[in-house]
Amino acid sequence: MTIDRAKPEDWYSLKTVGDDVTYIGEPFIEEFYRCNIWHVRGRDGDMLVDSGMGVVSLTEWVPLVTERSVQAVASHTHFDHIGCHHEFENRVCHRCEADLLAAPTRKNTLADPYVTDEIFTKLPPLPYASTTYAVKAAPATRIVEDGDVIDLGDRHFEVIHTPGHSPGGIALWEKATGILFSGDIVYDGPLIEDTYHANAADYVRSMERLYDLPVRVVHGGHFASYGAERHREIIKSWLRERT
């Protein structure tokens, strides 16, 4: 079966979700594999949480991400989250995955085995080929630890280290608004606990920690955003099955 190719100008979709946060999606990637890219406006600069597969340039086709200085944060370093990080001058990553951001391979980013033509409803523009797809190196310009802060001037996002899905996974917590960018540790869909560097005990501890946050809205690494009640329901159900 031949899959049509998308035009680069059609690759990304944008939606404002409130609180000066914009969702950037890649609609031609099947939902399970489609990373949520989040752009956050601040007084002194902006933040980008994850950057998608990198099969079409973000900076060329999404003007929003180039309007002001931006800190491109990696929630973790799997292929679907860091593909365009090399396009940004300021790149933020947790210490435990800085080596992967600096030296990505098809295997260590999980492109092998997940990236095939079947994850798309329309293929990216030529010269893209799934067999040769690879994330480009994007060494971190800032390495963060648990408790560090991403400062946008009038907005402050605390880094919460959330190992389990991967060793350097992080969530970003804005206490003033109750916004949590959770990455892939928790979202409203099938959670992945069997990556080559996943850790079951770490996953439990991360979920227990996030359960107690007084969230108002959670913007995950995949699937739709949700509120406080759903957040606790997801985590409680997950923990009940594993502890």
N, C-alpha and C positions, 0 to 999 in steps of 0.2 A: 504494500500500500504506500502510495506517495503522499507525503504530508506537505501542504502548502507552506510557503515561507512568508513571514510577516515583513512589513516595511518597518524600517527603523523608527520612523516617526509614530508608528502605532504600538511600539513595544511596551511602553509604560502607560499606566493609568494613575491619575492623581485624585485624591478625595480629602477634603478638609474634615477633620473629626473633632474640632473644638480644642480650646486651650493652646492655640497657635501650633497645633500638631497637624501635619499632613501625611496621609498614607500614600506611599508610592508602591504600586504593584506591577507585576509582570503577568498580564492576563492570559498569555498564551502558554504558560507553564501550568501543568495540572496542579490542582489546589494542594495536594499533599506535599508537593515539592516546592511550592511557591513561597519564597521568603517574603515576609512583610518588611518593607523598608520604611523607616519613620524619620521624618524631617521635623525638627523642633526649632521654633523661632525664639531667640533670646534677645535681650537688649543690646548686648555687646558682640553677639555672634550667634551662630546656629549650631545645631548638633544633628548629625545623621546617625541613626542607629541601624547598622548593617547596610549593605550596598548591593544585594542581589547577586545574580549569577555572573554578571559581567559580560554577557554575550552581546549587549548593545551599550554604548557609552551613556552613562548617567549624565556626565557633565555636558555632553553635546546635545542631548535630547530632552533633558529636564532642567530648564533654566533656573528653577527655584534653588537648586543646590549650588549654584555659582553666584547668586546675588550678593552674598556676604561671606565673611570668613566662616568656615565650618569645621567642626571637629568630627571626623568620621570614626565612630566607635564600633568595634567588632564585639557583638554579644558572645561570639565564639568563632572558630575559624573553619567551619565546614563550607564547602564550595558555594552553596546557595546564599551565603551571608556576607562573603568578602570579595565577590567577583570584581567590583569596581573600586575597591579600596585604593588601588594603585593610582587612581585619578585624583586623589586628594592629598594635599600637602600635610595636613595634620591628622595622624592616624593613631587611634587609641586601642590598646589591647591589654588583657590581663597577662601578668607575668608567665603564667603556666602555658600559654599558647603563643607567646611572642615568637618562638622559634618557627612555628607553623606559618604565621603570617609572613615571616621573612623568607621562608623557603618552602612554599607550598608545592605539593605533588598531587598527582591524580589520586594516589592512595591515601595520603594523610589528610586530605580535605574531603574524602569520601566521594569524589567525582567518579572514581572506580570503586564500586560497581554501579552507582546510581544513575549516572548521566548516560542516557540512551535517547534515541529519537522518540521513544514512547512516553517520555515525561512531558512532551509538548503537544499542544493542539495545533499550533503552527510553529514551524521551525524558525529560529532566528535567521536574519539575513545572511547571505553569503558574505564571507567564505566560511561561516560556521560549519563545523562537523563534530558530531558527538564523539567520534572515535579519537579526535585529537584535542578536544576541549581541555583546557587547563587554566587554573587561576594564576594570575601574575603575582610575582613577589611584591609585597608592600610593607617593608619593615616598619614597625611601630615607631612613631616619634615620641610617644608617651606610653610608658608601661605602668599600669595601675594595679593596685592591691585593694582588698576589701577595706571599705571605709573611706577611700579617696573620693573626691568630688569633681564632677564635670561642671565647671562654672561658666554660665552664659551671661553673667552680670546680674540680672534680676532673677535668674532661675538657677537652682543648684540641684544636681542629680547625684545622689550618693551611689557609689559602686557597691553592690552586694555580690560577693563571690558565691556563685551557685554551681559548684562542681556536681557531676553526676551524669549528665548527658555528655559532657566533655570536661576535661580537667580545668580549663580556664574560662568556663562559662560565667557570664556576669548578667545581673539584672541592674536596672537603673531606677532609683526611687526618688521621686520628688515629693517630699513630705508636705510641702505647702499646698499642693494641689491634690495629693492622693493618687498621682499617676505612677504606674509601674510599667516599665518596659522589661518584659520578662525573658526575652530571648527564647531558647528552646527548652528550658527547664520545665516550664508549664505554659500551656495554651489550651484552647478549647477544641481539641482534636486528638488523634492517636499520638501518644508520646513515645519517643524513640529512646529505648533504654539499653540497646544492644550494639552501640557503636564500638569500634575497636578500643577506644579509650574511655568508655563509660565505666562508672563505678556505682554499684547498687547501694552501698552504705552511704556514700556521699550524696546520692540522689535523695535518699530518705531525709538526711539532715537538711538539705537545701529546701525540700518541700515543707518540712516542719518550720523552718525559719520564715519562709514566705507566707505561710498560713496566718501568722499573727500580724502581718502588716495591715494597717487600717486603710486598705486601698479603696479608691473611688472608681477607678477604671484601670484595667490591665490591657496593655497593647502587647500581644505576644509575638513570637517569631513567625508564627503561622496561624492561619484561620482568623476568625472574627474576634474583635475586642469584646470585653465583657466586664461586668461590675462586681461588687464586693461579694454578693451572695453566691454568684456562680463561681467566683474564685475559690471560696472556701469549700463549696460543694465538690469541685474538681479535685482539690487537694485531699479533702477528707476521704473521698471515695478511693483515690489512688493509694493513700496510706493504709486504708482498711484492708486492701487486697495484698499488701506487702509487709505488714508488721503484725 
